[in-house]
Amino acid sequence: MLTLSDGDFNRLYTYIQQHYGINLSHKKQLITSRLTNMLQQKGFHSFTEYIDEIISGKDPEMVSVMLNKLTTNYTYFMREKEHFDFLQKQILPELANKHSRDRSIAIWSAGCSSGEEPYNISMYLKEYFSAIPGSWDTRILATDISQRVLDSAMDPRYSLESLKELPPSWQERYFVPIGDKTYTVSDALRKNVIFRSFNLMDPIHFRKKFDLIFCRNVMIYFDRPTKAALVRRFYDATAPGGYLFIGHSESLDKESCPFSYIEPAIYRKI
Ligand SMILES: C[S@@+](CC[C@H](N)C(=O)[O-])C[C@H]1O[C@@H](n2cnc3c(N)ncnc32)[C@H](O)[C@@H]1O
């Protein structure tokens, strides 16, 4: 077993925090257990050697592999269903009204993991907008820092078990069986979500302002200043009247938050 010295641990978590906002300063054990095998397989003789290589920035692929090992990508369909209820009852009618001329809605799933969240939002959009006149552009931008989860989101394979919280009619409409109790998403759903790699520490320069930003269970790993700065960037990227959804176990700092609180884990740019 390779040993991670306090000095190397310090260098690594500081690098990760500065570049990716993720706070692993109390996760020495997690770092050691999740990286040791890979280091040995890749022929590194010590953490020092590996961390030197990471910090040099010479090999972005190596950084990506490390982030894949260290981040938590846990997600599931219908997570925090209250959000979807609010979306369905309150926001979609509002957006249909607001965008009755351009018929184009801009939504961002920031920290989308393996796709459950953006595909789930997409199902609600399809249900709502297929029942009203006109053809609507409801494509969702879905981003993550981890290439591994993005690859699986773009070629999704979900177990039957993971679909069980979705209404049976949706399981039938939006999923296609591809093998033993394994399903992929329908073409219509696939075409409605655009996956991209994006580090939430970077400036946000997307062309359109967003009507809705979902950033749920992502900022949980960020320290306070990182989170406050990101919320400010989200605010600038949100259209007037637009909403920000965060995870129910998270909160925004009342002092620094430019958004107005609407209900638990839902904020609005008024
Ligand atoms: C726990 S998952 C949340 C997935 C989904 N939003 C949900 O609530 O179920 C957190 C995701 O945030 C991503 N993430 C962490 N730091 C990030 C960063 N700096 N930029 C972009 N994505 C990041 C991780 O890769 C991971 O897929």
PDBQT file of the ligand as one rigid body, heavy atoms in Angstrom, charges set to zero:
ROOT
HETATM    1  C1  LIG A 301     -23.995  13.727  -6.815  1.00  0.00    +0.000 C 
HETATM    2  S1  LIG A 301     -23.934  14.115  -8.511  1.00  0.00    +0.000 S 
HETATM    3  C2  LIG A 301     -25.479  14.988  -8.713  1.00  0.00    +0.000 C 
HETATM    4  C3  LIG A 301     -26.256  14.544  -9.936  1.00  0.00    +0.000 C 
HETATM    5  C4  LIG A 301     -27.641  15.192 -10.077  1.00  0.00    +0.000 C 
HETATM    6  N1  LIG A 301     -27.541  16.621 -10.213  1.00  0.00    +0.000 N 
HETATM    7  C5  LIG A 301     -28.537  14.810  -8.922  1.00  0.00    +0.000 C 
HETATM    8  O1  LIG A 301     -28.882  15.663  -8.095  1.00  0.00    +0.000 OA
HETATM    9  O2  LIG A 301     -28.896  13.642  -8.819  1.00  0.00    +0.000 OA
HETATM   10  C6  LIG A 301     -22.727  15.447  -8.533  1.00  0.00    +0.000 C 
HETATM   11  C7  LIG A 301     -22.085  15.682  -9.901  1.00  0.00    +0.000 C 
HETATM   12  O3  LIG A 301     -21.384  16.936  -9.885  1.00  0.00    +0.000 OA
HETATM   13  C8  LIG A 301     -20.240  16.805 -10.697  1.00  0.00    +0.000 C 
HETATM   14  N2  LIG A 301     -19.261  17.856 -10.352  1.00  0.00    +0.000 N 
HETATM   15  C9  LIG A 301     -18.525  17.979  -9.217  1.00  0.00    +0.000 A 
HETATM   16  N3  LIG A 301     -17.712  19.041  -9.302  1.00  0.00    +0.000 NA
HETATM   17  C10 LIG A 301     -17.932  19.625 -10.511  1.00  0.00    +0.000 A 
HETATM   18  C11 LIG A 301     -17.380  20.764 -11.177  1.00  0.00    +0.000 A 
HETATM   19  N4  LIG A 301     -16.425  21.519 -10.631  1.00  0.00    +0.000 N 
HETATM   20  N5  LIG A 301     -17.850  21.060 -12.415  1.00  0.00    +0.000 NA
HETATM   21  C12 LIG A 301     -18.816  20.288 -12.983  1.00  0.00    +0.000 A 
HETATM   22  N6  LIG A 301     -19.377  19.199 -12.410  1.00  0.00    +0.000 NA
HETATM   23  C13 LIG A 301     -18.929  18.868 -11.188  1.00  0.00    +0.000 A 
HETATM   24  C14 LIG A 301     -19.743  15.410 -10.384  1.00  0.00    +0.000 C 
HETATM   25  O4  LIG A 301     -18.905  14.908 -11.409  1.00  0.00    +0.000 OA
HETATM   26  C15 LIG A 301     -21.061  14.630 -10.251  1.00  0.00    +0.000 C 
HETATM   27  O5  LIG A 301     -21.424  13.973 -11.443  1.00  0.00    +0.000 OA
ENDROOT
TORSDOF 0
